[in-house]
Amino acid sequence: MQRASQENREWERHKEFTVPWATYDAHRLGECKRVIDLRKAFFKLDQPVQRREFQLSQLTVLLLLKLMFDISYRTLASAVKDLSIYQALDMKRAPCYKTIQNTMQYLTECVLIEINQGLIPQTTALGGLDSSGMKTHRRGTWIVLRFHLPQHRRDFKKVHLFVDLISKKILYCLVTDGRASDAKQVKKLLKGCQWTRVDIILADGGYDSRECFNAITGVGATPGIPVRRNATTRNPWCTSRKKAVRAQRQDYSQWNEQVNYRMRCVIESIFSGLKRRFGKHLFSIKELFRLVETWLRTILWNVLIYPR
């Protein structure tokens, strides 16, 4: 083996760095306060749950904290009790982990969509469509180590997002099977947030179809989708796609600047941020609960991204 030179040793010495933990702790504490203050938006959910002493808005905030720190229900219940988080939510005592877990059955998609509507802008210049996979099967570490059973199942769900590329907030989301087509979900995504006006909607080449172009123009927006190389203008059923084919063939750089297509990478960054902050797995088992969990992640993202 060759010995490390003196220059490499000096270079390694200068690689040391310090983390401003005080600034980091203050930032995380501010995020927790914003999540706890979100209880005001959940007041319309308030109804007696299985334990009559708890309100649904209080338990929903605890679910958001679980997603925020990507911890288990038992760890969350212990933290709520030891750190006296229940007192900040006006609870008489800390709930057990089973009470927090059963909160999912009281939440519905319609109510969460209405709450998310108050967190997003009503008009935006740029919107984006894309999808990404989320794992749904994760064995516990104790089972893997104790019984020597590695994870063989590779099941996943596909999460479709409609994003505001200016404010970086999520307007609408869908959860489908992992092999579902992206283009077939465009109508549902656009129909789900009719209260938001978008001028230009960007997407990748996987959305190059007549149905996608017609759905985007149907809501009064301009499609920013790159077409295939062998695309033709002979089809009379989609005029917006014919215009896109002609514009991209004539001068692709000018079309790129006109629709501001370079902003499409923002939605890729949002998917990356969602997985890094809240985990790559859906912890829910039932399909309905997975949809509720995805909407809770959406609300949490829109709350934490706002002050940036």
N, C-alpha and C positions, 0 to 999 in steps of 0.2 A: 504493500500500500504506500502511496505517496503521502508525505507529510504535508499538512496545510502550510502554505507560505505565510510570511509575516503580514503581507498585505491582506489576506483573507481574514486573519485573526483580528486585525484592526477594523475591517469592515463589519465583522460579526459583532464587535463591541459596540458599534454605532447603531446596530439594529434595535437596541433596547428602546422601549417607549413606555410611557405611563398613560393610564386611562383616567380621565377626569371623573372619578366615581361620584363626586359631589354633584356635578352637573348631570350625570346619568341618573342618579337617584332622584334629583329634583324633577327631571323630565318624566320619569316613570310615575312619580307621585302625582304629577299633574295629570297624566293620563288616567290614573285611577280615580281622581276627583271628577274628571269629565264623565267617566263611565257611571259613577255613583250619582252624579247630577242628572243622568239620563233617566232616572226613575220618574221624573216629572212627565216625560213623554209616554211612559207606560201606565199612567194613572187610569187611562181608559180600560186597561186590562184588569183592574182591581176587582177581584171576586174571591170569595173564600175557597181555598183549596182543600186538600185532604186534611191538613192540619189547620184548623180554623184560625189559629193565632197568627198565621202568616198571610200576607197579601201577595198576589201574583206579580205585581210590579217589583216587589222586593226580591223575590226568588229569580225573576228574569234578569235582574242586575247581577246576581250571583252567577248565573249561567254565562253572562258576558265576561265576567272575571275569569271563569274557567277557560273560555276560549282565548282570552287575552294572554294568559300565562301558560296555556296548553298543559294543564294539570288534571289529575283524576278527581272524581267526586269526593273521595275520602280525604285527599290532600286539601281540597277546597274547604270542606267542612271543618277540618282542623285549623286552617288558617283563619276562617271567619270567627272561630271561637277564640283562638289564641291572640289574634291581633285586634279583637273587639270591632270587627267590621260590621257586625250586626247592629251595633249601637249607632253607627252612621246611617243605617237604613231604618232606624226607629223600630227595631225588633226588640222584644222583651228577652229573647234568648236566641242562641245560635241554632239554626236548624241542622238536622242530621243529614248525612249524604243522600239517604234515600228520598227525603223530602225534596231536595234540590233536583235529584234525578227525575222524579215524577212530574216536574214542572213542564217538561216537554209536551205532555199530553194535553195541557191546557192552552197551548199556543197554536194559533192558526196562521196560515199564509196571508190571508186577507188583512188581518190586523197588522201584521209586520210590514206589509206593503204600504199600508196607510201611514205607519210611523216613519218608514223610510222616505215617504213622499215629502215629509216636512224637513228632511235633511239635505235634499238635493235641489239644485237650481231649476227654475221653470223654463229657462231658455239657455241654449248653448250653441256655439258656433261649430264645434267638432264633436262627433260621437264615434265610438269604436265598437266593433263586434269581434268576439273571439271566444275560444273555449279551451279548456285544459282538463286533464284527468286528475282525479282525487282517489287515493287508495281508500278502501273500505274494510279491509281485513288486516288486523294487526294483533298477533298473539302477545300475551303478556310476557315480560322478560323472565318471570319466575317459571312459567310453563316451559319455555324454551330451554332453560338451564336445568330444570329438575327432570323433565321427561325426555330431553334431547329430541324435541320435535321441532325441526326448523319449519319456517313458513313456506309452504309450497303453493298456496292459493294466491293467485294474482288477479283478484277481482278489483274493478275500479269503476267509478262513475264519472261522467263528464259534466262539468259545470260550464254553462254558457253565460257570458256576461255582456251587458250593454253598458258602456262606460262613457262618462263625460271626460273627454281628453283634456279639457281646459282646467277644471277643478279637480280632476283625478278621482271623482266619486263614482260609485256604482249606481246606475239608474235602475237596473232590473237584472234578475238572475233566474236561471232554470237549471234543474238537475235531471239528466237523462241517463240512459244506459251508456256504457262506455263505447259502444259501437254505433251510436246514433249519428246521423248526418248533421253537420253544422248548418248547411244551407236550409234544411227543413225547419229549423227553429227560429228563423229570422222573423216570421210573421208573429209568432208568440211573443218574442222579445219586444218588438215594436208595438204590438197591441197592448202589452202590459203596462207601458208607460206613455199613454197618450197625452198625459198632462204636460209633458216636456216637449218643447219645440227644439228640433235639431236642424241646423242648416246643411251640414255635410256629414255623412256617415261613412267611415273608413272600415275596410275589412281586407283580409288577404285573398289570395287567389282561390282558396277553397270555397269562397262564396260567389264565384263566377257562374251565375245561372240566371235564367230569365225570371224565375220566381223571386230571387233576391233583389234584382234590379227593380222589378215591379212593386215589391213590397216597400222598398225604400222610397221610391218616387210616390207611392200611394200616401205616405205620411208627409209629403211636401219637402223632402230632403233630397240632396244631390248625392248619388252613390259614388264613392271613391274606391273602386275595386279594380285591380289590374286584371285584364282579360288574358285569355290564352293566346299563344302565338298564332295558332291556326283559326282564330276567331273570324267569323264572317259577318258581313252586314246585310246578308240576303234575308234574314229572318224578319218578317214584318210585325211580329207580335211584341216586340220590346224595343221601343224607340230609344230609351235611355241607354240601353246597352250598345245600340248601333252608334250613338254619339260618342260613347266611351271608346269603342273600337277605333273610330275614325280619329279621335283626338290623340290616342296613344300611338297610332301608326304614324300620324303626321309629325308629332313632336312629343316624345314621352317626357322629356324634362319639363317642358312647359305645362303638360297635364299634371305632373308631379307637383309643381309649384302652385298650380291653380287650386287643387284640392288639398294642398298641404299634407301630402301622403307621408312625409317623414315623421309626422306625429303619431303614426300608427304604433310605433314601438312603445308608446306609453302604456298601452293595455298589456303588453308583455311584462312591463315592469310592475304593473298592478298585480298580475298573477304571481310573479316572483315574490312581491311583498306579502301577499296573502299567505303564501305557503311558508315563508320564513318567519312571519310573526305569529300565525295561528296554527301552524302545523300542516303537514301534507296528508293527513288522514281525516276521514269523517268518523267520529266516534259513535254515532248513532247506528243502530242496527235496522230499524224499520224504515221503509221508504219515506213515509210521511215525516218522520222525525229528522231524516236527512235533509229534507227540503226546509224544514224549520231551522235546522242548524245552519244551513247555508245562508238563510236570510238573517240570522243572528250575526254571522260573520260579516255580512254586507253592512248591517247597521253599525257594527263595531268599527269596521274600516272607515265608513263615512264620518263617524264621530272623531276618530283619531287622526284622520288625514286633514281635517278642517283647519286647525290652527297653523299648518305649515305654510 
